[in-house]
Structures are given as structure tokens and as C-alpha cells.
Amino acid sequence: MAQVEKTVRFFDTVVVDDNNVRKAVEDDFWSTLIDAIEKRELADRSAQVYDVEYIGHAVKPKKPSLPHLQIERIRDLNEMLNVSDVVSGDVEPLDLDDPNKRVSEPTFLVPLASHGRVAVMSPAVQPTRAETLGRWLTAVLGLVPKGYSLELIPVVDPEILEKITGADGAVMLEVHVDPGVDVPSSGGGVVGDAFRSAQKQELEEARLVLRWSLGRSGGPQSVRAALRDAALWVAQNGFSANAKVKLASFDQDGRLVRDEVRAIFDDRVARKVTFQTHAGERTPDEVILNAIATAILEFRQGSYGKQGPAGVSGIASLSITS
């Protein structure tokens, strides 16, 4: 037996309109969508994201009873996949008997009961990004012509959000944005404007990194406040997977005290799960789902498990057809 460790991450499902107004989905959004996907033909549950094909299918297992979606990343034949014999060392091309078949990598998307929240876990070495899942959902639901898109934004510990909000300001903010990831079209103040301006000049496949740092004096309060508000905006929107902030507040003597550098997304709610599997064998879906169920139980026991999406007001009603 071998022990496998994976990460289950939690996200809120948000509808974004053309004015970048964000609203939470209805509580029955995911159950309705799973029922609809179950009835759809292949073409209506398939979409390309960044030239990669993704196919979703609904699964309603009895044990454990966790209706969910599995979104398959389809590996193209030009990726030169091989079969290697670990005893003899022989290598040969991976040729499947059926020319219509491809190797695919699943991502498990398991809805929680309320707020449109989902638990996401991929058994693959490189999991599918939440931003990619949002684009796939937007495509299969045909939302773009209607002026909407769907995003999965990470659940952040509300105590951390309160810490950022309660600080006098921030004296340092560093944010990394991966290639192909869209920065929200509004919000973030002057920092958000800087990101949007920089992305217009973005080089293909180049990561965008912006960093603001104030000197020993701590800079003017207006700048510290702008950096603090921008850190909150970054934490709530989920377009970056790597960001750091150094908060600052005044002590009783009126001196500016700097906090330690904080990795913002260490504060995103995630759970490490482990499960046993036979070495060299495929892990059964039941084992993976039991691990996800354990993570969901732990999530619900935390304060963040009882609150709705941060920075989002109102409920959006979407029509989902089979």
C-alpha cells in the first residue's frame, strides 16, 4: 500500500456581468447543473480553454453519496505520450486501439450545500486551475452572448480578511499573475489600474509581477491605505496564485509598526487529505470521494464554512437547460 497526499481547495461560484458586478449563484445552482449535464450530449458538455479540450460528465455515486462533476482535461496526441516498461525499460508510443480515445486527467468538483460553494481536487500531478474551470463552465452554459461569465473564487479565512481591513495600511504588496489569466476589469484602485495597463503590454507566456514597497518612513497614509485595499481586492478575486503583503498599524505611542510579510494565499482555505492506495494501481473514485468528504466535513466545522462569498452581494439567477 502507498499513501497519497492531495489538496482539496474550496471556492465560491460567482456570476460576473459586463459591468464586473459580482453575485453569488443560487443555492440549487450546482444540483440543477449536475442534473442538466447528466442529460446533455457530448458536444454540449465539451469546450476548449486555451486550445485544450475539456469534457465534463455528471456522476451520482451511492457510496459516498456525493453527486459531482468530473471535468476531464483531454491530452492531445501531439504531447508524445509513451508507455514505459518499468521492469525491462522498453519504451513505445502510447497507441490506443480506438482512434477516438484519448488519455484524460480528471478534476473532481463536488458541490457543498449552500452559497454555490464547491470542493475541488485533482488526482493529477498538475491540477486544472480554478480559472480554467470557470472558463469551461462559462462556455458550456453559453453565458458570453448573455453578457455573463462564471468564476470560482477561493474561500479566504474571514479572520484574515478582517486583519487586512483593520490594518492602518500596507507598506509592501507583491503580486504575480500567470500568463493567460485575466485581471478583473475594474476594482483595485490605482493598483488595479496598474495591472490592467501592464497586461495590455503583456508578453506572450510571460508572468506578470508587480511590486510596491514603501521606505522606512512608511510613506503617506493614502498610499498605505491604497496598498491595503488592493491586497484585499487581490485576496477576494483569485486571479493570482502568488501574492505577498506587509501590513502596518500604529501602536499606542503613535508609532507605525510593520507586520511580518504575509503570503496572502496561504490564507485561502484548503485541506490536505491522505488516502491509501495500492502501488501501481488506479485509485478507485470511492477512495478519492471519501477523502474529499472528510475535507468538506472539516471545512464546515470552521467559521469560514458558515459564511457566504467575501466581497459579493446579491444572488444571480441563471437559467440552466439540459
N, C-alpha and C positions, 0 to 999 in steps of 0.2 A: 504493500500500500504506500502511496505517496500523498503528502499533504500539499494542497494547493491554497494559495492565498490570493484573493481578489479584492477589489474595492467596489462597494456599492455606493453610488452617488445619488443625491436627491435633488429634484428640480421641480419648479413650478411652471405650469404651462400658461403662456401669456399670449393674448391676441394683440397685435400691433397694427394700427391703422395708418393711413397715409400721412397723418399729422403726428405720427410717433406717439399717439396716446395708447397707453397700455392698460389692458383689462384682463382680469382672470377669466378662465373658462368656467362654464357651469360645472357643478359637481358631477353631473352624469355624462360629461363630455367623453371621457375615456371608455366608459361602458358602452355608450352609443357607438363610438368609433370602432371598438373591437367587434361589435355585432355587425357593423357595416362592412368592415374589412373581410370578415368571415364569408360574406356573400359575394364579394367582388371577384371579377375575372382578373387574370394576371396583369393585364395592361393597366387596370385601374388601381393597382397597388404597387406599381413599379414607377421609379423616377430616377433620373440621373442627377447627381450632385457632383460638381467639379469633374465631369466626364467619367464618373464612376457610377455603375448601376447598383441600385438598392431595391430589394424586393421585400415587402412586409407580408407577414401572414399572422392570423389570429390563432391563438392557442388557448383552449379552455380545459386544462387538466383537472382531474378529480382529486389527485393527491400529489402535492398540496393543491387546494382549490384556489389557484391564483390566475384568473384569466389575464392574459397579457399579449403583447405583440412581440414577435421576433423579427427584427429588421436585418436582412442578410446583405452584407457587402459582397458583391459578386467579383471574384478575382478574374481578371482578363487573361486570356491565353498568352498574351504577349509579355506577361510577367515571368515567363520562363520557369514555371513550376516543375520541379523534378521529384522523382521518387528515389530515395536513397536506402539501400540495404545496410542496416546498422551492424550486421554480422560480417558480410563479405566486403562492404564498402562500395558495391556496384551502384552506379547512378544511371538513371534513364529518364527520359521525358515522362511527365505525367500525362498519359493519354487515356481519357475516359472512353468507354465503349460507345456511349451515346454522344454524338457531336453537339447536342443541345445542352449537355450538362456542363456545369462549371463548379469549381471549388468556391465555397462561400463561407463567410465568417459572421456568426450571429451576434446581435446585441439584444439582450432581454430588457424590455421596457414594461415594468409592472406598475399599474396604477394603484395609488392609495385611495382611501375612501372619499376624501374631500379636497377642496381647493385646487383640483386639477393636478395634484402632486403625483410624481412618479419616482420609482426607484429604477435606476439604470445600471446594468452590469454587463460587461462583455467578457466571455471566456478567452477571447483572442489576446494575443500579446499586445497589440496596439488597438485599443478600443476605439469605436466610432465616436467622434466628437459630438457633444450635445448640439452644437451649431449645425452640424450636418444632419442630425435627426430632425431638427426644426425645419430645415430646408426641404427634407423629404416629405414631412407632414404637410408643409405649405403646398408642395407640388401635387401630392395625391388628393388633397382636398380641393384643389383648384381655386385657391384663395387669391392669387395675384390679380386676376381680372376683376375681382371684387374689391380690391384695394386693401387687402389684409395679408398678414403673414403670421406664422406661429413661431414662437421662440420658447426654448426651455432655458429658464434662468436658474442658476444654482440657489439653493436654500442656504442662507447665511445665518449663523447664530445671532439672534436678536440682541444678545448682550454685547456682542462685538459691534453691531451697528450703533447701539446706544453709546458705546465708548467713543466711537468716531464722532458721532453727533455731539456728544458732551464735551469734547476737547475744544480748547480755545482755537486751535487750528492745527495745521501740519507744516513741518519745516522741510519735509522731503517727500516726494512722490515719484515712483518709477514704475512705468507700465510697459509691458511687452504685448504686441499684437501680432499673431501669426499671419502668414500670407493667406489671402483669401477670406479673412474674417472681417465682416463689415462692422464698423463703428456706428453706434446709433446716430441717426440723422439729426438729432437735437439733444440738448441737455449737456451737463458737464461744465457750463460756463466757458470761460476763456480756455480752460484746459481741453474741454470737448472740442472747441473750435480749432485748437492746435492740432488735435488728432485728425479731424476731418480735412484740414488743409494739408497735413502731411500725407494722408492717404491718397490725395489727388496726384501726388508726385511719387507714389509708391513704385518701387522697382519690383518686377515680377519675381516671385519666390523669395523675396527679402522680408525678414521680420522687421517690424517697426518697433523701435524702442525710444520712448521719450522719458526724460528725467528732469525734474525740477528740484533744486536744492538751495536752501537759504543759508546765509553765512552765520557766524557765531552770534550776531545780534538778534537773529531770529526773523529779521525782516519786518515789514509793516503788517499790522493786524489784518488788513484787507487781503493781502496775498496769502497769509496763513489760512484765513477763512476760505479762500478760493481753492487752495490745495486740499483742505479738509473736505469741502463739499464735493470736489472732484473724486476724492478717494471713496466717498460714499456712493457716488454715481457709478464708479467702476465696480465696486463690490456688488451693487444691485443689478447691474446689467449683464455681466457674464461674458463680455466679448474678449476678455483677456484671461489667460490661464496662469499668468505670472506677473504679480504686481506687489510692490512694497511701499509702505508708508511709515513715516516717523511723525507721530502726533506730539503736540506740545500743549501745556496748560500752565497757568500761573499758580504758584504756591501761596501760602498765607502771607508771605512777605512781599508779594507782588513780583517775584522773580519768575521768569519763563523757564519751565522745566521740560526738558525733552524726554519723551518716552523712548524705549528701545525700538529698533527697526522691526516692523511687523510685516510678515508675509500675509497679505490680505486673504489670499485664498486658502491658507491653512485654516481659516475660519469658516470655510464652506463646509456644510455638514456632509460627512461621508462616514462609512463604516467599513472597516476591514473585516472580511469573512474568510474563514478557512473551512475546507472540507477534504475528506479523504477520497481518494480515487485510486484505482489500480494503475500502476505504472504501465505506460504504453497502450492504455485503453481509453476510449472515449468516455468522458464523464456523463452519466445519464442526466437528462433535463431535470428529473426529480431531485437529484442531489443539488444542482445549481439553484433551483427554486426554493428548496428548503433553506439554503444559505441566505438567499435574498429575503425570505420570510423572517428569518432571525434578525437581519439588519433592519427590516421595517419595524419589527417589534421594539427594538432598541431606539429607533428614531422616534416612535410615538411616545416613548417614555420621557423624552426631553422636552423642554419648553418650546423649542422651535417646531416640534411636531404638532402643536396646537394652534399655530398662528398661520394666517394667510400670507401670500407673497408680499415681500417688502417693496415699498415704493409703488404699489399698484392699487388703484381704486376702481371700483365698479366691476360689473360682470358682463362679459360679452356673450351673446347668443349666436352660435353658428349652426347653420343647417347642414347636417351630415346625411348624405344619401348613400344607399348601398351600391 
